[in-house]
């Protein structure tokens, strides 16, 4: 379970890295690949080295969608794992109760065997006394 939590934390950190990236300008400029090849065309908002093409933006959007899907899948997996843990803890409690009951029954069997041995010895003694009387 802890591994799943660690994976989710790592994935959420990756998501934050994607969304909080300092590589993106405050006002990103989206251009087509053709406009990028032709130059910046005098756009005053263009910051050298920070221009996003439509392809770059689409790739970023795809990465974000995949990350969101991954986080959703991992959350579902974590919930399923937590439910499984609850079920297994219940089974462990049942097994512990059965184990205690089994130990009690084993002690009772040992006690009954001891009593049976005592009764057998008493019967043998009584039979030997009867044999002694008949002689």
N, CA, C and O atoms as a MOPAC input file, in Angstrom:
PM7 MOZYME 1SCF
protein

 N      0.81800 1    -1.18200 1     0.00000 1
 C      0.00000 1     0.00000 1     0.00000 1
 C      0.86300 1     1.24600 1     0.00000 1
 O      0.55300 1     2.22500 1    -0.67900 1
 N      1.93100 1     1.20900 1     0.75200 1
 C      2.79600 1     2.37100 1     0.83200 1
 C      3.43700 1     2.64400 1    -0.51400 1
 O      3.64400 1     3.80400 1    -0.87000 1
 N      3.75500 1     1.60800 1    -1.26900 1
 C      4.35800 1     1.78400 1    -2.57400 1
 C      3.39300 1     2.50200 1    -3.49700 1
 O      3.80300 1     3.37500 1    -4.26200 1
 N      2.11000 1     2.14600 1    -3.43700 1
 C      1.11500 1     2.79800 1    -4.26700 1
 C      1.01700 1     4.26900 1    -3.90000 1
 O      0.92500 1     5.11700 1    -4.78700 1
 N      1.03400 1     4.58900 1    -2.61600 1
 C      0.99300 1     5.98800 1    -2.19100 1
 C      2.21400 1     6.74100 1    -2.69900 1
 O      2.10700 1     7.88900 1    -3.13000 1
 N      3.36700 1     6.09900 1    -2.64800 1
 C      4.58000 1     6.74400 1    -3.14300 1
 C      4.48700 1     6.98000 1    -4.64000 1
 O      4.91200 1     8.02800 1    -5.12700 1
 N      3.93600 1     6.01800 1    -5.38200 1
 C      3.78400 1     6.17700 1    -6.81800 1
 C      2.84000 1     7.32400 1    -7.12300 1
 O      3.09900 1     8.12300 1    -8.02300 1
 N      1.75000 1     7.41100 1    -6.38100 1
 C      0.78500 1     8.48800 1    -6.60200 1
 C      1.43900 1     9.82300 1    -6.30700 1
 O      1.25900 1    10.78200 1    -7.05700 1
 N      2.19900 1     9.89500 1    -5.21700 1
 C      2.89400 1    11.13600 1    -4.88600 1
 C      3.85100 1    11.53400 1    -5.99300 1
 O      3.92900 1    12.70800 1    -6.35600 1
 N      4.58100 1    10.56700 1    -6.53300 1
 C      5.51800 1    10.85700 1    -7.62200 1
 C      4.76500 1    11.34100 1    -8.86000 1
 O      5.19700 1    12.28000 1    -9.53000 1
 N      3.64300 1    10.69700 1    -9.15600 1
 C      2.88700 1    11.08300 1   -10.33900 1
 C      2.27200 1    12.46400 1   -10.16600 1
 O      2.21900 1    13.24800 1   -11.11300 1
 N      1.80900 1    12.76000 1    -8.95900 1
 C      1.26600 1    14.09700 1    -8.71600 1
 C      2.36800 1    15.14100 1    -8.81400 1
 O      2.13600 1    16.25200 1    -9.29000 1
 N      3.56400 1    14.78500 1    -8.36400 1
 C      4.69600 1    15.71000 1    -8.49100 1
 C      5.02500 1    15.93700 1    -9.95100 1
 O      5.33800 1    17.05700 1   -10.35400 1
 N      4.95600 1    14.86700 1   -10.75600 1
 C      5.20000 1    15.01400 1   -12.19800 1
 C      4.15700 1    15.93000 1   -12.81000 1
 O      4.47400 1    16.77900 1   -13.64200 1
 N      2.89500 1    15.75200 1   -12.38800 1
 C      1.82800 1    16.57800 1   -12.90200 1
 C      2.06600 1    18.04100 1   -12.53400 1
 O      1.89300 1    18.93700 1   -13.36000 1
 N      2.46500 1    18.26900 1   -11.28500 1
 C      2.76500 1    19.63400 1   -10.86200 1
 C      3.92700 1    20.20800 1   -11.65800 1
 O      3.91500 1    21.38400 1   -12.02200 1
 N      4.92800 1    19.38100 1   -11.92700 1
 C      6.05400 1    19.83700 1   -12.73300 1
 C      5.59300 1    20.24700 1   -14.11800 1
 O      6.07600 1    21.22900 1   -14.68200 1
 N      4.65000 1    19.48400 1   -14.66200 1
 C      4.15200 1    19.80600 1   -15.99400 1
 C      3.36400 1    21.10700 1   -15.98400 1
 O      3.48900 1    21.92000 1   -16.90000 1
 N      2.55800 1    21.30500 1   -14.95500 1
 C      1.69200 1    22.47800 1   -14.92600 1
 C      2.37800 1    23.70700 1   -14.34900 1
 O      1.99500 1    24.83300 1   -14.67000 1
 N      3.39300 1    23.50900 1   -13.49600 1
 C      4.07300 1    24.63200 1   -12.86800 1
 C      5.42100 1    24.93000 1   -13.51100 1
 O      6.24800 1    25.63300 1   -12.93000 1
 N      5.63800 1    24.40900 1   -14.68300 1
 C      6.93600 1    24.54000 1   -15.32600 1
 C      7.31300 1    25.99900 1   -15.53100 1
 O      6.51600 1    26.79700 1   -16.02500 1
 N      8.53800 1    26.33700 1   -15.14700 1
 C      9.04200 1    27.69200 1   -15.35300 1
 C      9.55000 1    27.88300 1   -16.77500 1
 O      9.96300 1    28.98100 1   -17.14600 1
 N      9.52400 1    26.82100 1   -17.57000 1
 C      9.96200 1    26.91700 1   -18.94900 1
 C      8.96600 1    27.67400 1   -19.80800 1
 O      9.31100 1    28.14600 1   -20.89100 1
 N      7.73300 1    27.79300 1   -19.33700 1
 C      6.71600 1    28.45800 1   -20.12000 1
 C      6.66400 1    29.94000 1   -19.74900 1
 O      6.76600 1    30.28700 1   -18.57200 1
 N      6.50700 1    30.81100 1   -20.73900 1
 C      6.42300 1    32.24800 1   -20.44400 1
 C      5.08600 1    32.58600 1   -19.80900 1
 O      4.14700 1    31.79100 1   -19.85300 1
 N      5.00500 1    33.78400 1   -19.21100 1
 C      3.75700 1    34.22100 1   -18.61100 1
 C      2.64900 1    34.31400 1   -19.65500 1
 O      1.49800 1    33.97900 1   -19.37400 1
 N      2.98900 1    34.76000 1   -20.83800 1
 C      2.02900 1    34.86800 1   -21.92800 1
 C      2.54600 1    34.05700 1   -23.10300 1
 O      3.22500 1    34.60300 1   -23.97300 1
 N      2.23900 1    32.76900 1   -23.15000 1
 C      2.76900 1    31.95300 1   -24.24100 1
 C      2.17200 1    32.37300 1   -25.58200 1
 O      1.01200 1    32.77200 1   -25.68000 1
 N      2.98200 1    32.26900 1   -26.57000 1
 C      2.54600 1    32.59600 1   -27.91500 1
 C      2.40200 1    31.28800 1   -28.66200 1
 O      3.32100 1    30.46900 1   -28.68700 1
 N      1.24100 1    31.09700 1   -29.27200 1
 C      0.99900 1    29.88800 1   -30.03000 1
 C      1.01700 1    30.25100 1   -31.49300 1
 O      0.22200 1    31.07400 1   -31.94700 1
 N      1.92500 1    29.63900 1   -32.23700 1
 C      2.02800 1    29.89100 1   -33.66800 1
 C      1.93500 1    28.57900 1   -34.39700 1
 O      2.17200 1    27.51600 1   -33.82100 1
 N      1.60300 1    28.64800 1   -35.61700 1
 C      1.64600 1    27.44600 1   -36.43400 1
 C      3.10100 1    27.16500 1   -36.76800 1
 O      3.95000 1    28.05000 1   -36.66700 1
 N      3.38500 1    25.94000 1   -37.16300 1
 C      4.74900 1    25.57800 1   -37.53400 1
 C      5.20900 1    26.42600 1   -38.72300 1
 O      6.38800 1    26.76500 1   -38.83100 1
 N      4.27200 1    26.76400 1   -39.61300 1
 C      4.61400 1    27.56900 1   -40.79200 1
 C      5.04700 1    28.97100 1   -40.37500 1
 O      6.02800 1    29.49700 1   -40.90200 1
 N      4.33200 1    29.57800 1   -39.43900 1
 C      4.68700 1    30.91700 1   -38.97800 1
 C      6.03200 1    30.89200 1   -38.26600 1
 O      6.79600 1    31.85300 1   -38.35400 1
 N      6.32500 1    29.82000 1   -37.57300 1
 C      7.59700 1    29.70800 1   -36.88000 1
 C      8.74300 1    29.65400 1   -37.87900 1
 O      9.79700 1    30.25100 1   -37.65800 1
 N      8.53200 1    28.93100 1   -38.98800 1
 C      9.57600 1    28.84800 1   -40.00700 1
 C      9.79800 1    30.18700 1   -40.68600 1
 O     10.92400 1    30.51400 1   -41.06300 1
 N      8.73900 1    30.96400 1   -40.84500 1
 C      8.84900 1    32.25200 1   -41.52800 1
 C      9.48400 1    33.30500 1   -40.63700 1
 O      9.93200 1    34.33400 1   -41.14300 1
 N      9.53800 1    33.09400 1   -39.37800 1
 C     10.07500 1    34.09800 1   -38.45800 1
 C      8.97800 1    34.56500 1   -37.55400 1
 O      7.86100 1    34.05000 1   -37.60600 1
 N      9.28100 1    35.54200 1   -36.71900 1
 C      8.32300 1    35.98800 1   -35.71800 1
 C      7.35600 1    37.02600 1   -36.24400 1
 O      6.37100 1    37.32200 1   -35.56700 1
 N      7.58100 1    37.58700 1   -37.39800 1
 C      6.62000 1    38.48200 1   -38.03000 1
 C      6.32500 1    39.73300 1   -37.25100 1
 O      5.25100 1    40.30600 1   -37.43400 1
 N      7.21400 1    40.19900 1   -36.38600 1
 C      7.02000 1    41.46800 1   -35.69200 1
 C      6.05800 1    41.38700 1   -34.52300 1
 O      5.61800 1    42.43200 1   -34.04300 1
 N      5.70600 1    40.20700 1   -34.04000 1
 C      4.82000 1    40.06900 1   -32.88400 1
 C      5.56800 1    40.54900 1   -31.64700 1
 O      6.63100 1    40.01600 1   -31.32900 1
 N      5.03700 1    41.54000 1   -30.94700 1
 C      5.73700 1    42.11300 1   -29.79600 1
 C      5.69200 1    41.19700 1   -28.58300 1
 O      6.47500 1    41.38300 1   -27.65100 1
 N      4.79100 1    40.20600 1   -28.56700 1
 C      4.70100 1    39.30900 1   -27.42400 1
 C      5.68200 1    38.15100 1   -27.51000 1
 O      5.79100 1    37.37800 1   -26.55900 1
 N      6.37600 1    38.01100 1   -28.58600 1
 C      7.28400 1    36.89400 1   -28.77300 1
 C      8.54700 1    37.13400 1   -27.96800 1
 O      9.22400 1    38.15100 1   -28.11900 1
 N      8.84300 1    36.17200 1   -27.11100 1
 C     10.06700 1    36.21000 1   -26.32400 1
 C     10.97400 1    35.14500 1   -26.92000 1
 O     10.58000 1    33.98100 1   -26.99900 1
 N     12.17900 1    35.51300 1   -27.34200 1
 C     13.06000 1    34.53100 1   -27.98400 1
 C     13.22700 1    33.28700 1   -27.11600 1
 O     13.47200 1    33.38100 1   -25.91400 1
 N     13.08900 1    32.12200 1   -27.74500 1
 C     13.25800 1    30.85400 1   -27.04300 1
 C     12.02800 1    30.39000 1   -26.28300 1
 O     12.08000 1    29.33800 1   -25.64600 1
 N     10.91500 1    31.13200 1   -26.32300 1
 C      9.73400 1    30.74000 1   -25.56400 1
 C      8.49900 1    30.59800 1   -26.44500 1
 O      7.38300 1    30.58900 1   -25.92500 1
 N      8.65700 1    30.49100 1   -27.72100 1
 C      7.52400 1    30.39800 1   -28.63100 1
 C      7.03700 1    28.95100 1   -28.67400 1
 O      7.82100 1    28.02300 1   -28.87400 1
 N      5.73500 1    28.77800 1   -28.48200 1
 C      5.12300 1    27.45700 1   -28.56800 1
 C      4.44200 1    27.32900 1   -29.92300 1
 O      3.65500 1    28.19100 1   -30.31300 1
 N      4.74300 1    26.27100 1   -30.62400 1
 C      4.03300 1    26.01500 1   -31.86700 1
 C      2.74200 1    25.29100 1   -31.53000 1
 O      2.54000 1    24.84300 1   -30.40200 1
 N      1.88600 1    25.18500 1   -32.50800 1
 C      0.63700 1    24.45600 1   -32.32100 1
 C      0.95600 1    23.00300 1   -31.96600 1
 O      0.29200 1    22.38900 1   -31.13000 1
 N      1.99300 1    22.46800 1   -32.62500 1
 C      2.39400 1    21.08800 1   -32.32600 1
 C      2.88400 1    20.96000 1   -30.88900 1
 O      2.55800 1    19.99300 1   -30.20000 1
 N      3.68000 1    21.95500 1   -30.43100 1
 C      4.17000 1    21.92400 1   -29.04700 1
 C      3.00400 1    21.99300 1   -28.06400 1
 O      2.97000 1    21.27600 1   -27.06400 1
 N      2.06000 1    22.86400 1   -28.36700 1
 C      0.91000 1    23.01900 1   -27.48900 1
 C      0.07800 1    21.73500 1   -27.47400 1
 O     -0.37800 1    21.31200 1   -26.41200 1
 N     -0.12200 1    21.11700 1   -28.62600 1
 C     -0.88500 1    19.87500 1   -28.70900 1
 C     -0.16800 1    18.77000 1   -27.93200 1
 O     -0.81000 1    17.97300 1   -27.24600 1
 N      1.14800 1    18.72400 1   -28.03800 1
 C      1.91900 1    17.71800 1   -27.30500 1
 C      1.78800 1    17.94100 1   -25.80400 1
 O      1.62200 1    16.98800 1   -25.04200 1
 N      1.86300 1    19.19700 1   -25.38000 1
 C      1.70800 1    19.51800 1   -23.96200 1
 C      0.31200 1    19.12200 1   -23.47600 1
 O      0.15300 1    18.54400 1   -22.40100 1
 N     -0.68400 1    19.44300 1   -24.28400 1
 C     -2.05200 1    19.09700 1   -23.92800 1
 C     -2.20100 1    17.57500 1   -23.81000 1
 O     -2.84600 1    17.08600 1   -22.88200 1
 N     -1.61400 1    16.83600 1   -24.73400 1
 C     -1.67600 1    15.37600 1   -24.70200 1
 C     -0.99500 1    14.83000 1   -23.45200 1
 O     -1.49900 1    13.90300 1   -22.81800 1
 N      0.14500 1    15.40600 1   -23.10300 1
 C      0.85400 1    14.96900 1   -21.89500 1
 C      0.01700 1    15.22900 1   -20.64600 1
 O     -0.01600 1    14.41000 1   -19.72800 1
 N     -0.65000 1    16.36400 1   -20.62300 1
 C     -1.48800 1    16.70400 1   -19.46500 1
 C     -2.66100 1    15.72600 1   -19.37100 1
 O     -2.98600 1    15.24700 1   -18.28500 1
 N     -3.28700 1    15.43300 1   -20.49600 1
 C     -4.41700 1    14.49400 1   -20.51600 1
 C     -3.95700 1    13.12500 1   -20.03700 1
 O     -4.63700 1    12.49100 1   -19.23000 1
 N     -2.79900 1    12.65700 1   -20.52900 1
 C     -2.27900 1    11.35100 1   -20.10000 1
 C     -1.97500 1    11.36300 1   -18.60700 1
 O     -2.23100 1    10.38400 1   -17.90600 1
 N     -1.43200 1    12.46500 1   -18.12900 1
 C     -1.10900 1    12.55900 1   -16.70300 1
 C     -2.37200 1    12.53100 1   -15.85200 1
 O     -2.40600 1    11.86600 1   -14.81600 1
 N     -3.39500 1    13.23600 1   -16.27200 1
 C     -4.66300 1    13.24200 1   -15.54300 1
 C     -5.25800 1    11.83800 1   -15.52500 1
 O     -5.73800 1    11.37700 1   -14.48900 1
 N     -5.22600 1    11.15800 1   -16.67100 1
 C     -5.73700 1     9.79200 1   -16.73500 1
 C     -4.94000 1     8.86900 1   -15.81800 1
 O     -5.50200 1     8.01300 1   -15.13500 1
 N     -3.63600 1     9.05700 1   -15.81500 1
 C     -2.77600 1     8.24200 1   -14.96200 1
 C     -3.09100 1     8.47100 1   -13.48800 1
 O     -3.16500 1     7.51700 1   -12.71400 1
 N     -3.27400 1     9.71600 1   -13.10100 1
 C     -3.60900 1    10.03600 1   -11.70600 1
 C     -4.95700 1     9.40900 1   -11.33700 1
 O     -5.11200 1     8.87000 1   -10.24200 1
 N     -5.92700 1     9.48000 1   -12.25000 1
 C     -7.23500 1     8.88800 1   -11.97600 1
 C     -7.12200 1     7.37300 1   -11.81100 1
 O     -7.71300 1     6.79800 1   -10.89700 1
 N     -6.36100 1     6.73000 1   -12.69800 1
 C     -6.18200 1     5.27600 1   -12.59200 1
 C     -5.49600 1     4.91400 1   -11.27900 1
 O     -5.89200 1     3.95900 1   -10.61000 1
 N     -4.48600 1     5.66500 1   -10.91900 1
 C     -3.75000 1     5.36600 1    -9.68600 1
 C     -4.60900 1     5.60500 1    -8.45100 1
 O     -4.48600 1     4.87900 1    -7.46500 1
 N     -5.46200 1     6.59600 1    -8.49300 1
 C     -6.36800 1     6.82300 1    -7.35700 1
 C     -7.34400 1     5.66200 1    -7.21700 1
 O     -7.61700 1     5.19900 1    -6.11000 1
 N     -7.87300 1     5.19100 1    -8.36300 1
 C     -8.76800 1     4.03600 1    -8.31700 1
 C     -8.02600 1     2.81600 1    -7.78700 1
 O     -8.56600 1     2.05000 1    -6.98900 1
 N     -6.79400 1     2.64300 1    -8.23100 1
 C     -5.99100 1     1.50500 1    -7.76700 1
 C     -5.72500 1     1.61700 1    -6.27300 1
 O     -5.75700 1     0.61800 1    -5.55600 1
 N     -5.46300 1     2.83000 1    -5.80700 1
 C     -5.21800 1     3.02300 1    -4.37500 1
 C     -6.47800 1     2.70000 1    -3.57500 1
 O     -6.39800 1     2.04800 1    -2.53400 1
 N     -7.64600 1     3.15100 1    -4.05200 1
 C     -8.89600 1     2.83700 1    -3.35200 1
 C     -9.14400 1     1.33600 1    -3.32600 1
 O     -9.54700 1     0.78400 1    -2.30200 1
 N     -8.90400 1     0.67900 1    -4.45500 1
 C     -9.08100 1    -0.77900 1    -4.51100 1
 C     -8.12200 1    -1.45700 1    -3.54200 1
 O     -8.50000 1    -2.40500 1    -2.85300 1
 N     -6.89100 1    -0.97800 1    -3.48700 1
 C     -5.90100 1    -1.56500 1    -2.56600 1
 C     -6.32300 1    -1.34500 1    -1.11500 1
 O     -6.17900 1    -2.24200 1    -0.28300 1
 N     -6.83700 1    -0.17200 1    -0.81200 1
 C     -7.28600 1     0.10600 1     0.55400 1
 C     -8.46500 1    -0.79300 1     0.93600 1
 O     -8.53200 1    -1.29500 1     2.05900 1
 N     -9.39200 1    -0.99200 1    -0.00400 1
 C    -10.51800 1    -1.89100 1     0.26900 1
 C    -10.01900 1    -3.31700 1     0.48200 1
 O    -10.50800 1    -4.03100 1     1.35800 1
 N     -9.05300 1    -3.71800 1    -0.31600 1
 C     -8.48600 1    -5.07200 1    -0.17300 1
 C     -7.80800 1    -5.22000 1     1.18700 1
 O     -7.89700 1    -6.27400 1     1.81700 1
 N     -7.13600 1    -4.17500 1     1.63500 1
 C     -6.47600 1    -4.20900 1     2.94500 1
 C     -7.51500 1    -4.38500 1     4.04700 1
 O     -7.30800 1    -5.16000 1     4.98200 1
 N     -8.62300 1    -3.67100 1     3.93900 1
 C     -9.68300 1    -3.78900 1     4.94600 1
 C    -10.22000 1    -5.22200 1     4.97100 1
 O    -10.42300 1    -5.80000 1     6.03900 1
 N    -10.44800 1    -5.79200 1     3.77200 1
 C    -10.93000 1    -7.17500 1     3.69800 1
 C     -9.92600 1    -8.13500 1     4.32000 1
 O    -10.29800 1    -9.02500 1     5.08400 1
 N     -8.65900 1    -7.94900 1     3.99100 1
 C     -7.62600 1    -8.84300 1     4.51400 1
 C     -7.46000 1    -8.70100 1     6.02000 1
 O     -7.21200 1    -9.69000 1     6.71000 1
 N     -7.59400 1    -7.48900 1     6.53600 1
 C     -7.52500 1    -7.30200 1     7.98500 1
 C     -8.65900 1    -8.04600 1     8.67000 1
 O     -8.46000 1    -8.63400 1     9.73300 1
 N     -9.85700 1    -8.02700 1     8.07000 1
 C    -10.98300 1    -8.78400 1     8.61600 1
 C    -10.69800 1   -10.28000 1     8.61100 1
 O    -11.00900 1   -10.98500 1     9.57100 1
 N    -10.10200 1   -10.75700 1     7.51900 1
 C     -9.75700 1   -12.17100 1     7.44700 1
 C     -8.69600 1   -12.53200 1     8.48600 1
 O     -8.74800 1   -13.60800 1     9.08100 1
 N     -7.74300 1   -11.63800 1     8.70000 1
 C     -6.70600 1   -11.88800 1     9.71400 1
 C     -7.34000 1   -11.99700 1    11.09000 1
 O     -6.99000 1   -12.88100 1    11.87200 1
 N     -8.27400 1   -11.09500 1    11.38800 1
 C     -8.95300 1   -11.16100 1    12.69400 1
 C     -9.70900 1   -12.48500 1    12.84800 1
 O     -9.68000 1   -13.10000 1    13.91400 1
 N    -10.38500 1   -12.92000 1    11.77700 1
 C    -11.09500 1   -14.19400 1    11.83100 1
 C    -10.12400 1   -15.34900 1    12.07800 1
 O    -10.38500 1   -16.22900 1    12.89700 1
 N     -9.00500 1   -15.33100 1    11.35900 1
 C     -8.01700 1   -16.39900 1    11.51500 1
 C     -7.41100 1   -16.40000 1    12.91800 1
 O     -7.14800 1   -17.46300 1    13.48000 1
 N     -7.19100 1   -15.22100 1    13.47900 1
 C     -6.67200 1   -15.14900 1    14.84300 1
 C     -7.68000 1   -15.73500 1    15.82500 1
 O     -7.30700 1   -16.45700 1    16.75000 1
 N     -8.95800 1   -15.42000 1    15.62100 1
 C     -9.99800 1   -15.96700 1    16.49700 1
 C    -10.05600 1   -17.48500 1    16.35400 1
 O    -10.18400 1   -18.20100 1    17.34800 1
 N     -9.96300 1   -17.97100 1    15.12800 1
 C     -9.97600 1   -19.41300 1    14.90200 1
 C     -8.74500 1   -20.06600 1    15.52300 1
 O     -8.82600 1   -21.16700 1    16.06800 1
 N     -7.61900 1   -19.39000 1    15.44000 1
 C     -6.38300 1   -19.91800 1    16.01700 1
 C     -6.51300 1   -20.03600 1    17.53100 1
 O     -6.10700 1   -21.03800 1    18.11800 1
 N     -7.07900 1   -19.01200 1    18.15800 1
 C     -7.28800 1   -19.05600 1    19.60400 1
 C     -8.23900 1   -20.19500 1    19.97500 1
 O     -8.02500 1   -20.90600 1    20.95600 1
 N     -9.29700 1   -20.35300 1    19.16700 1
 C    -10.24900 1   -21.43100 1    19.41300 1
 C     -9.57200 1   -22.78600 1    19.24000 1
 O     -9.81100 1   -23.70700 1    20.02100 1
 N     -8.73300 1   -22.90800 1    18.22300 1
 C     -8.01100 1   -24.15700 1    17.98700 1
 C     -7.07200 1   -24.47500 1    19.14200 1
 O     -6.97700 1   -25.62500 1    19.57000 1
 N     -6.38100 1   -23.46500 1    19.64500 1
 C     -5.48800 1   -23.67800 1    20.79900 1
 C     -6.28200 1   -24.15400 1    22.01100 1
 O     -5.85200 1   -25.05400 1    22.73300 1
 N     -7.44400 1   -23.54100 1    22.22500 1
 C     -8.30000 1   -23.94100 1    23.34700 1
 C     -8.74300 1   -25.39300 1    23.18300 1
 O     -8.73200 1   -26.16400 1    24.14200 1
 N     -9.13400 1   -25.76100 1    21.95400 1
 C     -9.56400 1   -27.13900 1    21.70800 1
 C     -8.41800 1   -28.12900 1    21.88600 1
 O     -8.62400 1   -29.23200 1    22.39100 1
 N     -7.21300 1   -27.74200 1    21.47600 1
 C     -6.05700 1   -28.62000 1    21.65400 1
 C     -5.76900 1   -28.83100 1    23.13900 1
 O     -5.44600 1   -29.94300 1    23.55600 1
 N     -5.88400 1   -27.76900 1    23.93600 1
 C     -5.68800 1   -27.89200 1    25.38200 1
 C     -6.75000 1   -28.81200 1    25.98600 1
 O     -6.45700 1   -29.62700 1    26.86100 1
 N     -7.99500 1   -28.66800 1    25.50100 1
 C     -9.08300 1   -29.49900 1    26.01200 1
 C     -8.85900 1   -30.97000 1    25.64200 1
 O     -9.11500 1   -31.85500 1    26.45900 1
 N     -8.39100 1   -31.23500 1    24.43400 1
 C     -8.10100 1   -32.61000 1    24.00800 1
 C     -7.00800 1   -33.21300 1    24.89400 1
 O     -7.11300 1   -34.35800 1    25.33600 1
 N     -5.96300 1   -32.42800 1    25.14600 1
 C     -4.87200 1   -32.92400 1    26.00900 1
 C     -5.40700 1   -33.24500 1    27.40100 1
 O     -5.03300 1   -34.25700 1    27.99300 1
 N     -6.27300 1   -32.39100 1    27.91900 1
 C     -6.85700 1   -32.61200 1    29.23800 1
 C     -7.71200 1   -33.88400 1    29.24200 1
 O     -7.62500 1   -34.68700 1    30.17100 1
 N     -8.53000 1   -34.06500 1    28.21400 1
 C     -9.38500 1   -35.25300 1    28.13700 1
 C     -8.55900 1   -36.52600 1    27.99500 1
 O     -8.92000 1   -37.56100 1    28.55400 1
 N     -7.45500 1   -36.46100 1    27.25500 1
 C     -6.58100 1   -37.62800 1    27.13100 1
 C     -5.97400 1   -37.98900 1    28.49400 1
 O     -5.84800 1   -39.16300 1    28.84300 1
 N     -5.60500 1   -36.96100 1    29.24600 1
 C     -5.07700 1   -37.20800 1    30.58800 1
 C     -6.11700 1   -37.86900 1    31.47500 1
 O     -5.81300 1   -38.82400 1    32.19000 1
 N     -7.34800 1   -37.36200 1    31.43200 1
 C     -8.42800 1   -37.94500 1    32.22300 1
 C     -8.69100 1   -39.38600 1    31.79200 1
 O     -8.91400 1   -40.25400 1    32.63600 1
 N     -8.66600 1   -39.64700 1    30.48100 1
 C     -8.88600 1   -41.00000 1    29.97600 1
 C     -7.81200 1   -41.95900 1    30.51000 1
 O     -8.10200 1   -43.09400 1    30.88600 1
 N     -6.57700 1   -41.47500 1    30.53200 1
 C     -5.47300 1   -42.30600 1    31.04600 1
 C     -5.68200 1   -42.61100 1    32.52900 1
 O     -5.42500 1   -43.73200 1    32.96700 1
 N     -6.14200 1   -41.63600 1    33.30300 1
 C     -6.40900 1   -41.85300 1    34.73200 1
 C     -7.52700 1   -42.87600 1    34.92300 1
 O     -7.43400 1   -43.75400 1    35.78200 1
 N     -8.58700 1   -42.75700 1    34.11500 1
 C     -9.70200 1   -43.70200 1    34.21600 1
 C     -9.22500 1   -45.09800 1    33.85100 1
 O     -9.58900 1   -46.06700 1    34.51700 1
 N     -8.40800 1   -45.21700 1    32.79600 1
 C     -7.88500 1   -46.52600 1    32.37800 1
 C     -7.06800 1   -47.15700 1    33.50800 1
 O     -7.18800 1   -48.35200 1    33.77700 1
 N     -6.23400 1   -46.34100 1    34.16600 1
 C     -5.41100 1   -46.86800 1    35.27200 1
 C     -6.29300 1   -47.31900 1    36.44100 1
 O     -6.00100 1   -48.33900 1    37.06400 1
 N     -7.35000 1   -46.58900 1    36.74600 1
 C     -8.25700 1   -46.95900 1    37.83600 1
 C     -8.98700 1   -48.26300 1    37.51800 1
 O     -9.14900 1   -49.13100 1    38.37600 1
 N     -9.42300 1   -48.37800 1    36.25500 1
 C    -10.11600 1   -49.60300 1    35.84600 1
 C     -9.16100 1   -50.78500 1    35.95100 1
 O     -9.55600 1   -51.85000 1    36.42600 1
 N     -7.91100 1   -50.62000 1    35.51600 1
 C     -6.93100 1   -51.70400 1    35.60800 1
 C     -6.70700 1   -52.09900 1    37.06600 1
 O     -6.60600 1   -53.28300 1    37.38700 1
 N     -6.63000 1   -51.08800 1    37.95400 1
 C     -6.46000 1   -51.37000 1    39.37700 1
 C     -7.65200 1   -52.15200 1    39.93200 1
 O     -7.47400 1   -53.10800 1    40.68600 1
 N     -8.86100 1   -51.74200 1    39.55800 1
 C    -10.06900 1   -52.44200 1    40.02400 1
 C    -10.10900 1   -53.87700 1    39.49700 1
 O    -10.49100 1   -54.79700 1    40.22100 1
 N     -9.71600 1   -54.06500 1    38.23800 1
 C     -9.69500 1   -55.41800 1    37.66700 1
 C     -8.66000 1   -56.29900 1    38.36400 1
 O     -8.89600 1   -57.48000 1    38.62200 1
 N     -7.51800 1   -55.70100 1    38.65900 1
 C     -6.48400 1   -56.48900 1    39.36200 1
 C     -6.95500 1   -56.83600 1    40.77500 1
 O     -6.62100 1   -57.91200 1    41.26900 1
 N     -7.71000 1   -55.97400 1    41.43600 1
 C     -8.24800 1   -56.26700 1    42.77500 1
 C     -9.29500 1   -57.35800 1    42.69400 1
 O     -9.37300 1   -58.21500 1    43.57500 1
 N    -10.11300 1   -57.33500 1    41.62800 1
 C    -11.10600 1   -58.40700 1    41.44300 1
 C    -10.42600 1   -59.73700 1    41.18800 1
 O    -10.86000 1   -60.76900 1    41.70000 1
 N     -9.36700 1   -59.71900 1    40.40100 1
 C     -8.60800 1   -60.96400 1    40.16100 1
 C     -8.03800 1   -61.50100 1    41.45000 1
 O     -8.01700 1   -62.71100 1    41.67600 1
 N     -7.57200 1   -60.59600 1    42.30000 1
 C     -6.97000 1   -61.00700 1    43.56900 1
 C     -8.02500 1   -61.62100 1    44.49000 1
 O     -7.69400 1   -62.52400 1    45.25800 1
 N     -9.26000 1   -61.17700 1    44.44400 1
 C    -10.34200 1   -61.69800 1    45.27500 1
 C    -10.76300 1   -63.09200 1    44.81300 1
 O    -11.15700 1   -63.90200 1    45.65300 1
 N    -10.70400 1   -63.39100 1    43.59600 1
 C    -11.17500 1   -64.66800 1    43.06900 1
 C    -10.17000 1   -65.76200 1    43.28500 1
 O    -10.53800 1   -66.92800 1    43.14000 1
 N     -8.98700 1   -65.49800 1    43.60300 1
 C     -7.98500 1   -66.55000 1    43.79900 1
 C     -8.23500 1   -67.30900 1    45.02100 1
 O     -7.48600 1   -68.23300 1    45.33800 1

